[in-house]
Amino acid sequence: MSGHSKWATTKHKKAVVDARRGKLFAKLIKNIEVAARSGGGDPGANPTLYDAVQKAKKSSVPNDNIDRALKRGAGLEAGGATYETILYEGYGPGGVAFLVECLTDNRNRAASEVRTAMTRNGGSLADPGSVSYLFSRRGVVLVPVEQPAGPVAEDDVLAAVLEAGAEDVTDLGGTFEIISEPGDLIAVRTALRAAGLDYDSAEVSFVPSVTVDVDVDGATRVLRLVDALEDSDDVQNVFANFDADDEVLAAIG
């Protein structure tokens, strides 16, 4: 899974300076609204909201936008929409499995946009359950090696989170990836903060249990489909079970 994880890490860093920053901002704001509506508008008492706000801040979303999203979600300001989460399953080029997580106020629009992106880029939708079994829901935290107080070692990260429920710490080169049960994510995040360690993101993700190796051409086609899916305002996250080695990732930039 190293290639897949390195792609996810690179993608996270790239998002901050992505040319489609406005689209990224809109998705992060939507996350905040939904989290505030479901668990209350106080980040201190709502861990999901806290992480949504932190992710938005780390992606340079202006504080005014964040505050307005909090108020809309908490019902203190008009204008909030009612969103529902929908998970679409499918296959991309080379038999790579895809999970597409949508957060939308229009189910028909979301389905149409996901289907169009799939069919135009060598993919196809699949029946519910036919792809999801290849993934497991896991807590994933990304910790940069470079910390405010100086570089941190893998052993230090492991020592900080082991008793909090972390199951694995992997060095991805410049970033450590911590995997845990979804229910332990808050404890892991709290343990990192208690140890004085900063993190880039902390969220529950779909992690593939089986991966498909891809070459340069395969990776290019898979990432083209990922980009097409993420271009939809309704799509929040795209998960795929491809694996690409360092040479392939370097070749596709």
GISUL-V754200 format. One record per residue. N is the residue number from 1. SS is DSSP state (@ for helix, = for strand, . for the rest). OMEGA is omega in whole degrees, 0 to 359 (NA if undefined). D_FIRST is the distance of its C-alpha to the first C-alpha in Angstrom with 2 decimals. Layout:
BEGIN
N_SS_OMEGA_D_FIRST + N_SS_OMEGA_D_FIRST
END
This chain:
BEGIN
1_._185_0.00 + 2_@_181_3.81 + 3_@_178_5.59 + 4_@_181_5.27 + 5_@_180_6.08 + 6_@_176_8.58 + 7_@_181_10.00 + 8_@_179_10.60 + 9_@_178_12.20 + 10_@_180_14.24 + 11_@_179_15.29 + 12_@_181_16.51 + 13_@_182_18.59 + 14_@_185_19.90 + 15_@_183_21.08 + 16_._182_23.77 + 17_._182_25.50 + 18_._179_24.67 + 19_._180_27.77 + 20_._185_27.45 + 21_@_180_27.78 + 22_@_179_30.46 + 23_@_178_28.21 + 24_@_179_25.52 + 25_@_182_28.38 + 26_@_181_29.62 + 27_@_179_26.37 + 28_@_178_26.18 + 29_@_179_29.87 + 30_@_178_29.39 + 31_@_181_26.85 + 32_@_179_29.55 + 33_@_183_32.27 + 34_@_180_30.52 + 35_@_180_29.56 + 36_@_181_33.15 + 37_@_185_34.66 + 38_@_185_32.80 + 39_@_180_32.98 + 40_._187_35.77 + 41_._179_36.16 + 42_._181_35.95 + 43_._180_32.57 + 44_._181_33.74 + 45_._183_34.09 + 46_._184_31.24 + 47_@_179_27.77 + 48_@_178_26.12 + 49_@_179_28.69 + 50_@_181_28.27 + 51_@_178_24.58 + 52_@_179_25.48 + 53_@_180_28.26 + 54_@_179_26.25 + 55_@_179_23.61 + 56_@_180_26.58 + 57_@_181_28.28 + 58_@_178_25.34 + 59_._174_25.27 + 60_._173_29.02 + 61_._181_30.41 + 62_._181_34.14 + 63_@_179_35.39 + 64_@_178_38.08 + 65_@_179_35.60 + 66_@_181_33.72 + 67_@_179_37.05 + 68_@_178_38.24 + 69_@_177_35.10 + 70_@_182_35.61 + 71_@_178_39.23 + 72_@_181_38.58 + 73_@_181_36.06 + 74_._179_38.49 + 75_._182_41.34 + 76_._180_43.25 + 77_._182_43.21 + 78_._173_43.65 + 79_._181_41.29 + 80_._178_38.21 + 81_._176_36.84 + 82_._183_35.64 + 83_._172_32.00 + 84_=_179_30.10 + 85_=_178_26.39 + 86_=_179_25.41 + 87_=_177_22.11 + 88_=_180_22.03 + 89_=_180_19.87 + 90_=_177_19.60 + 91_=_178_18.19 + 92_._179_17.79 + 93_@_178_18.33 + 94_@_179_16.99 + 95_@_178_16.46 + 96_._181_13.49 + 97_=_181_13.86 + 98_=_166_15.05 + 99_=_183_16.24 + 100_=_183_18.88 + 101_=_181_20.35 + 102_=_173_23.94 + 103_=_192_26.56 + 104_=_173_29.85 + 105_._179_33.60 + 106_._184_34.04 + 107_@_182_32.12 + 108_@_179_33.71 + 109_@_181_32.81 + 110_@_181_29.15 + 111_@_181_28.95 + 112_@_182_30.81 + 113_@_178_28.71 + 114_@_180_25.37 + 115_@_180_26.97 + 116_@_179_28.46 + 117_@_179_25.30 + 118_@_187_23.55 + 119_@_180_26.51 + 120_@_184_27.21 + 121_._172_23.77 + 122_._180_23.08 + 123_._177_21.72 + 124_=_176_23.43 + 125_=_181_23.59 + 126_=_180_23.12 + 127_._177_24.93 + 128_._179_23.86 + 129_._184_21.67 + 130_._181_20.66 + 131_._188_17.18 + 132_@_180_16.67 + 133_@_179_16.31 + 134_@_182_12.82 + 135_=_173_11.83 + 136_=_180_13.00 + 137_=_184_14.83 + 138_=_171_13.68 + 139_=_182_15.24 + 140_=_178_13.28 + 141_=_178_15.30 + 142_=_183_14.90 + 143_=_179_17.45 + 144_=_177_18.74 + 145_._181_19.76 + 146_=_181_23.08 + 147_=_178_25.13 + 148_._182_28.78 + 149_._181_30.00 + 150_=_182_28.00 + 151_=_179_24.62 + 152_._180_22.93 + 153_._180_21.30 + 154_@_180_18.23 + 155_@_180_20.80 + 156_@_178_22.77 + 157_@_180_20.01 + 158_@_180_19.22 + 159_@_182_22.98 + 160_@_189_23.47 + 161_@_186_21.13 + 162_@_182_21.02 + 163_@_179_24.19 + 164_@_178_23.24 + 165_._178_20.63 + 166_=_181_17.38 + 167_=_183_15.15 + 168_=_174_12.63 + 169_=_183_12.83 + 170_=_177_10.36 + 171_=_181_12.06 + 172_._181_10.56 + 173_._183_13.96 + 174_._180_16.64 + 175_=_173_14.80 + 176_=_177_13.72 + 177_=_180_11.41 + 178_=_179_13.15 + 179_=_178_12.16 + 180_=_169_15.28 + 181_._179_17.22 + 182_@_181_18.53 + 183_@_180_21.98 + 184_@_185_21.20 + 185_@_181_19.97 + 186_@_180_23.54 + 187_@_179_24.20 + 188_@_179_21.21 + 189_@_179_22.32 + 190_@_180_25.89 + 191_@_178_25.15 + 192_@_180_23.63 + 193_@_180_26.76 + 194_@_179_28.99 + 195_._179_27.56 + 196_._182_28.28 + 197_._178_24.71 + 198_._177_23.87 + 199_._182_20.66 + 200_._180_19.59 + 201_=_177_18.50 + 202_=_183_18.42 + 203_=_175_17.79 + 204_=_184_16.78 + 205_=_171_13.93 + 206_=_181_12.41 + 207_=_182_8.84 + 208_=_176_7.70 + 209_._176_8.33 + 210_._182_8.31 + 211_._179_6.87 + 212_=_178_9.52 + 213_=_178_9.80 + 214_._175_12.24 + 215_._184_14.92 + 216_@_180_16.86 + 217_@_180_19.01 + 218_@_180_16.38 + 219_@_180_14.38 + 220_@_181_17.85 + 221_@_179_18.88 + 222_@_182_15.87 + 223_@_174_16.34 + 224_@_177_20.05 + 225_@_177_19.67 + 226_@_180_17.66 + 227_@_181_20.55 + 228_@_179_23.13 + 229_@_183_21.92 + 230_@_178_21.70 + 231_._177_25.19 + 232_._178_26.59 + 233_._183_28.07 + 234_._183_27.22 + 235_=_179_23.43 + 236_=_183_21.87 + 237_=_175_18.12 + 238_=_179_15.99 + 239_=_181_12.63 + 240_=_186_11.02 + 241_._176_8.38 + 242_=_176_8.32 + 243_=_179_6.23 + 244_._180_8.73 + 245_._185_9.64 + 246_@_181_11.93 + 247_@_178_14.99 + 248_@_180_14.15 + 249_@_179_13.38 + 250_@_182_16.59 + 251_@_181_18.52 + 252_._174_18.08 + 253_._NA_18.87
END
